[in-house]
Structures are given as C-alpha cells and as structure tokens.
Amino acid sequence: MDIAKLTGVDALKLVVMIVQAAQAVRHNKKTCQQLVHHVQIIGDLLKKLQNSEMMQQPEIRNGLNELEEILRQAYMLAVKEVPRLITGCLNPSATICSHRDARSNEPTCIPASSAESSSIEVCSEVKRYPLKSYCEDLSHFITESYKFNLFQLIDATNNFSHENQIGQGTFGCVYKGRLHNGLEVAVKRCFELPSSPNQIDVQDLEFQNEIRFLTKLQHTNIIKLVGYCIHGKERILVYEYMSNGSFDTFISGMFKDNKTASGLACTVPDN
Ligand SMILES: Nc1ncnc2c1ncn2[C@@H]1O[C@H](COP(=O)(O)OP(=O)(O)OP(=O)(O)O)[C@@H](O)[C@H]1O
C-alpha cells in the first residue's frame, strides 16, 4: 500500500485502521491484542482532546500532527504483519531505548520507563528483543540514545546552574553540559506543566514524539538526540551540542548553503 494514499487521514481514523489491521493479523494474536489495547488508549486520549480548548494551542496541534505521522507509520507496519515490534513503539507508558544486557553485553531494547508506574504490561518479547535484530527489522524506529539518570545530568550541567544555561525555548531551559565520556551536550529540561491529567498526558506524548522522531531521523543535517531522562516529573532531553550557535542559526545556515526545505526533505531517509 502506498503511504501517500493515507495522506489526509486524521489520527482518530488511523487509530481505527490500526485496530482493524491488527485484528486481521493471523499470527502473534496475543501481541496484536496488546497493540489494539495500546492504540485504543491513544484513541481515547485523542477523543478527549478533540473538542477541548487545548486543541487551539499550536504546540499541541503540532504534537498531534506528529502523532498522526507515527500512527500512519504504525498502520503501515501493522499491515505488514510486524505488530510485535510496534507494540513497544506505541506503548504510551513505555519508550524503547537501548541498553546493554548485563550478561552478554549485547544491546537490548527495554522499556525506558520501566521504573515508572505503568498499568500496562509491556510485551515481554519486546522487552528482550535484541537490539541488533530490532535494528535490522525496524531500523527507522530504533533509538541509539540512552536513558540517563537524573544524577548524571545534574553532574553534567553543574546542577542545571545558571552559568550553564544557554537558552530557553517553549518547552524548557537548555543547559550546556559535559558527560563523563567528555561529550559536550545540550540538555533541555522541560518545564513542568500544571498538574491536570490531560496536560501531563499531552506533555508526555510530546516528549515521546521528540524522542521517536529524532532517533528515527538520523541525518547529518538533523540534530542528534543523545539520550533522555524521565525521573518523577522531570522530562529531560539530551542533544549533541551545536558549538556553532543556536539551532535556528544552524537551520538558517543550512538554507544559505542552498539546502532548501524540499532538498532537505529529499535527503531525509525515507521510511
Ligand atoms: N543542541 C544545541 N546546541 C547548542 N545550543 C542549543 C541546542 N539546542 C538548543 N540550544 C539553545 O537553546 C535555545 C532554546 O532551544 P529550544 O530548542 O529549547 O527552543 P527553540 O527551538 O529556540 O524554540 P521553541 O522551543 O519555541 O521552538 C536555542 O535557541 C539555542 O540557543
């Protein structure tokens, strides 16, 4: 099926299509049921958002556009009968990240928020799926980024000190940091939103979208996500540090180099 044919289908319709596709899959029944369960949670959330005032906020609309793109890709995967893999990617409470297995030292996928409260049981096949095979089967969803613990980032940024702050965007403050291995990083500490259940959900979706999109889009012209941290209410993203100025400067520099928006789009790996 041509992905272009799905253009214009909204997120809620995609949820229905994914559920239908997953229910039609003959193999991996149990995994498909989990997939349906996870997608329906996203669908319920979208329904709640649909007529709310929050939909007027551009950042939420943008987040939902990105979610729609994720759902579109999930649908494409569902119809290709690989639900086992996308269950992990769509689990609203678990993000796949790469870690090394303590015994074999093999990179392994685990749910990033396994320490966080989760009412959803994460598919055990996904939990222990070796990163290598995962990459081979689903390279565009894999993340080479790592889950940091909060103390590593406190250490890297001198306790998020004022001196280390290099900027501030819509979603949080950005700090320059240096990891133990010497790598210079930009650490974005997301603002805490007022504690309304919906807003927290949306913030988490936004956060997870950022992780998925940046790890999926590996390209020399796209900033690399080095890792992330979830600790209590803390949501932190760790990017490679751009020594040549801000991201905006970098983007405008790119266009000065005759890399037009459409040219860039052409060079982004096509999933
Ligand atoms: N990877 C990075 N390396 C160096 N500086 C960075 C990096 N990322 C962000 N910054 C600095 O932090 C500032 C805030 O960045 P951030 O991505 O949070 O927001 P923004 O893209 O400027 O705005 P918005 O969030 O509203 O889109 C940037 O303007 C830049 O100066």
The ligand as a Gaussian input file, in Angstrom:
#p B3LYP/6-31G(d) Opt

LIG

0 1
 N       21.829000      21.299000      20.609000
 C       22.045000      22.573000      20.960000
 N       23.278000      23.065000      20.981000
 C       23.512000      24.349000      21.352000
 N       22.541000      25.196000      21.722000
 C       21.291000      24.763000      21.724000
 C       20.961000      23.416000      21.349000
 N       19.630000      23.253000      21.458000
 C       19.142000      24.413000      21.884000
 N       20.122000      25.329000      22.051000
 C       19.974000      26.704000      22.518000
 O       18.841000      26.785000      23.361000
 C       17.860000      27.663000      22.791000
 C       16.482000      27.102000      23.063000
 O       16.329000      25.945000      22.287000
 P       14.981000      25.162000      22.207000
 O       15.165000      24.047000      21.251000
 O       14.505000      24.840000      23.573000
 O       13.938000      26.198000      21.691000
 P       13.788000      26.906000      20.306000
 O       13.860000      25.870000      19.217000
 O       14.726000      28.062000      20.238000
 O       12.308000      27.460000      20.446000
 P       10.944000      26.656000      20.507000
 O       11.027000      25.637000      21.591000
 O        9.959000      27.710000      20.834000
 O       10.760000      26.046000      19.155000
 C       18.224000      27.760000      21.315000
 O       17.811000      28.963000      20.764000
 C       19.727000      27.637000      21.347000
 O       20.343000      28.855000      21.604000

